[in-house]
Amino acid sequence: MPRVIPFVKAAACGNDFLVVDCGNPEWEIAGRDAPVGLVNLSRRLCHRHAGVGADGVEWVFPAVDADVRARLINADGSEAEISGNGTRCVAAYLCAEQKKREQVTVRTGAGVKLCKLLSHTDASFEFEVAMGKPEISEPLMLKLARGEVSGIPVSMGNPHYVVFVDEFFDGWQAEGMRIQQQPAFPRGVNVEFVRIVDAQNMEVRFFERGVGETQSSGTGSCASAVAAISSDRSKSPVRVHAQGGTQTVRWGDEVFLRGSAQLICRGEFFL
């Protein structure tokens, strides 16, 4: 039999991830030291036809200052500092594996995040995650082929560019890609197109680094809400409606993200 990598597939508001627990002694031999490496392995796992299929892989390791450390590698093999939705998927995995947990701490590339379990039914979980303090920059004008676009750069530990629109337009995905290619974003950027519904509701479309269009984004929802609140377009708490579902963002001293996570299945991937 070929060597295998055990995984759990989970989703949060349409964002799907594979959670691989690297704390298993068997995994140390079969996976982390595999010659293909985590980058190529993540690409294979995430492939929608030749692999399991996912937006990214959350590689979970033991941690000293948290319950676990999560390393996120996107579908294209690039590494991201954090995913709000992916972090909830990791928390859901841990709550399912270790019963009676009420909270989980996850060390990400953007720091340690506290995930408080609010409710749990079978394989469905709801958490509120302390996402930390955002960094907001002045509006930035970009010159694109179709004209100028203005957006608000926001960091949630990873970079975002939030563009407010009256309506979602055909070809917003291509525009998101063009924005990502601008010299202003040497590390790349996650792009959000935001339509304000009222003071506490918004609709958002996401074009993320390393993935492209996604059904949702946790950090993107936070960045969108922060940009809207800071520019007096919205008031906290804000419900962020995306194609994959709704999350709630509240912002006081720091940002808190509330949303669901579902465990879908577990399996083994042949090396």
C-alpha positions in Angstrom: 0.0 0.0 0.0 1.2 3.6 -0.7 1.9 5.9 2.2 -1.1 8.0 3.2 -1.9 11.4 4.7 -4.9 11.4 6.9 -7.1 14.6 6.6 -10.3 16.1 7.7 -12.2 18.3 5.3 -14.1 21.3 6.8 -15.9 24.4 5.5 -16.8 27.8 6.9 -19.3 29.8 4.9 -18.3 28.2 1.6 -14.5 28.4 2.2 -13.3 24.8 2.3 -10.1 23.6 3.9 -8.3 20.3 4.5 -7.0 20.0 8.1 -3.9 17.8 8.5 -2.8 17.0 12.0 1.0 16.8 11.9 1.2 15.9 15.6 0.6 12.2 14.8 3.9 10.3 15.0 2.9 8.3 11.8 2.5 11.6 10.0 6.0 12.7 10.9 7.3 9.9 8.7 4.6 9.8 6.0 4.0 13.4 5.4 6.2 16.2 6.8 9.4 14.6 5.5 7.9 13.6 2.2 10.2 14.6 -0.6 7.5 16.5 -2.5 7.4 19.0 0.4 4.4 20.8 1.8 4.0 23.3 -1.0 3.6 20.7 -3.8 1.7 18.4 -1.5 -0.8 21.2 -0.8 -1.3 21.8 -4.5 -2.0 18.1 -5.0 -4.4 17.9 -2.1 -6.3 21.0 -3.1 -6.7 20.1 -6.8 -10.4 20.0 -7.6 -10.1 17.0 -10.0 -6.9 15.2 -9.2 -6.9 15.7 -5.5 -9.4 16.1 -2.6 -10.3 19.7 -3.5 -10.1 22.7 -1.2 -9.2 26.4 -1.0 -6.2 25.6 1.2 -4.6 23.2 3.6 -4.3 24.0 7.3 -1.2 22.1 8.5 -1.6 21.7 12.3 1.4 21.3 14.5 2.0 21.2 18.3 2.6 24.7 19.9 4.1 26.0 23.1 2.0 29.1 23.5 -1.3 27.9 22.1 -3.3 24.7 21.7 -1.9 24.2 18.2 0.0 26.1 15.5 -1.7 26.3 12.1 0.3 26.8 8.9 -1.9 27.7 5.9 -0.9 26.9 2.4 -3.3 28.0 -0.4 -4.4 26.0 -3.3 -1.7 27.4 -5.6 1.1 26.6 -3.1 1.5 30.1 -1.7 1.6 30.6 2.1 -0.9 32.9 3.8 -0.5 34.5 7.3 -4.0 33.6 8.4 -7.5 32.7 7.3 -10.3 33.6 9.6 -12.5 30.8 8.1 -9.6 28.3 8.1 -8.9 29.1 11.8 -12.5 28.3 12.7 -12.2 25.0 10.8 -9.1 24.1 12.8 -11.0 25.0 16.0 -13.9 22.8 14.9 -11.5 19.9 14.3 -10.0 20.3 17.7 -13.4 20.6 19.5 -14.5 17.4 17.7 -11.4 15.5 18.6 -11.2 16.8 22.2 -14.7 16.8 23.7 -16.0 19.4 26.2 -13.8 22.2 24.9 -15.3 25.7 25.2 -12.4 27.5 23.5 -9.3 26.9 21.4 -6.2 28.9 20.9 -4.5 28.7 17.5 -1.1 30.2 16.7 -1.3 31.6 13.1 1.2 33.6 11.1 -0.7 36.6 12.3 -0.4 35.7 16.0 -2.4 33.6 18.5 -6.2 33.7 17.9 -8.7 32.8 20.6 -11.8 30.9 19.3 -14.7 30.7 21.7 -17.2 28.0 21.0 -20.8 29.5 21.0 -22.8 26.5 19.9 -22.3 22.9 18.6 -24.7 20.5 16.9 -23.3 17.2 15.6 -20.6 18.3 13.0 -21.6 22.0 13.0 -19.9 24.5 15.2 -20.2 28.3 15.7 -17.3 30.4 17.1 -16.4 33.9 17.8 -12.7 34.6 17.1 -10.7 37.4 18.5 -9.0 38.6 15.3 -6.8 41.3 16.9 -6.4 45.0 16.0 -6.6 46.1 12.4 -4.3 48.5 10.6 -6.1 50.9 8.3 -4.3 53.1 5.7 -5.5 56.1 3.8 -7.6 55.5 0.7 -5.4 54.4 -2.2 -6.1 55.3 -5.9 -5.0 52.8 -8.5 -4.8 53.3 -12.3 -6.1 50.2 -14.1 -6.8 49.6 -17.8 -10.5 50.5 -17.5 -9.8 53.6 -15.4 -9.0 54.5 -11.8 -10.3 52.7 -8.8 -10.1 53.8 -5.1 -10.0 51.4 -2.2 -9.0 51.3 1.5 -6.0 49.1 2.4 -6.6 47.2 5.7 -4.3 44.7 7.4 -5.8 41.9 9.5 -2.4 40.3 9.8 -2.7 39.8 6.1 -3.2 42.5 3.4 -6.6 43.6 2.0 -7.8 46.2 -0.4 -11.5 47.1 0.1 -13.4 48.7 -2.8 -16.9 50.1 -2.3 -19.3 49.7 -5.2 -23.0 50.6 -5.9 -23.6 47.2 -7.6 -21.5 44.2 -8.4 -20.4 44.4 -12.0 -19.6 41.8 -14.7 -15.9 41.1 -14.6 -15.2 42.0 -11.0 -13.0 38.9 -10.8 -10.8 40.1 -13.6 -10.6 43.5 -11.9 -9.6 41.8 -8.6 -6.8 40.0 -10.4 -5.6 43.3 -12.0 -5.6 44.9 -8.5 -3.5 42.1 -7.1 -0.9 42.6 -9.8 -0.3 46.3 -8.9 3.2 47.3 -7.7 1.5 48.8 -4.6 1.1 45.3 -3.3 4.5 43.5 -3.4 3.2 40.7 -1.2 0.0 40.4 -3.1 -3.4 41.4 -1.7 -6.8 40.1 -0.9 -9.5 42.2 -2.8 -13.0 42.8 -1.5 -15.8 44.5 -3.4 -18.4 45.8 -0.9 -22.0 46.9 -1.5 -23.5 48.7 1.6 -27.1 47.6 2.2 -27.6 49.6 5.3 -25.7 50.7 8.4 -25.3 47.1 9.7 -25.5 45.0 6.6 -23.2 44.7 3.6 -22.7 42.3 0.7 -19.2 41.3 -0.3 -17.4 39.5 -3.1 -13.9 38.2 -2.5 -10.9 37.6 -4.7 -8.1 36.1 -2.6 -4.4 35.6 -2.9 -3.5 32.2 -4.0 -7.1 31.1 -4.6 -9.0 33.6 -6.7 -12.7 34.0 -6.2 -14.0 32.5 -3.0 -17.4 32.0 -1.5 -16.4 33.8 1.7 -13.4 35.1 3.7 -13.1 35.6 7.4 -10.3 38.2 7.4 -11.9 39.7 4.3 -15.2 40.1 6.1 -13.3 41.8 9.0 -11.4 44.1 6.6 -14.6 45.0 4.8 -16.4 45.9 8.0 -13.4 47.8 9.4 -13.1 49.8 6.2 -16.8 50.6 6.2 -17.0 51.5 9.9 -13.8 53.7 9.7 -15.3 55.6 6.7 -18.7 56.1 8.4 -20.5 53.8 6.0 -21.4 51.3 8.7 -21.8 50.8 12.4 -20.6 47.9 14.6 -21.7 45.1 14.6 -21.9 44.5 10.9 -23.4 41.5 9.2 -21.3 40.5 6.2 -23.3 38.6 3.6 -21.4 36.6 1.0 -22.2 33.9 -1.5 -21.2 31.2 1.1 -23.1 32.6 4.1 -23.2 35.4 6.6 -20.7 36.3 9.3 -20.9 39.0 12.0 -18.0 41.4 12.7 -17.9 43.7 15.7 -15.1 46.2 16.3 -14.3 47.8 19.6 -10.8 47.7 20.9 -10.2 44.8 18.6 -12.1 42.9 15.9 -14.2 39.9 16.7 -15.5 37.6 14.0 -18.5 35.3 14.5 -19.4 32.5 12.1 -19.9 28.8 11.5 -17.7 25.9 10.6 -18.8 22.4 9.5 -16.8 19.2 9.5 -17.5 17.5 6.2 -15.6 14.2 6.1 -12.3 12.5 6.9 -10.1 10.4 4.7 -6.7 9.4 3.5 -4.7 10.8 0.6 -2.3 8.4 -1.2 1.2 9.7 -1.6 
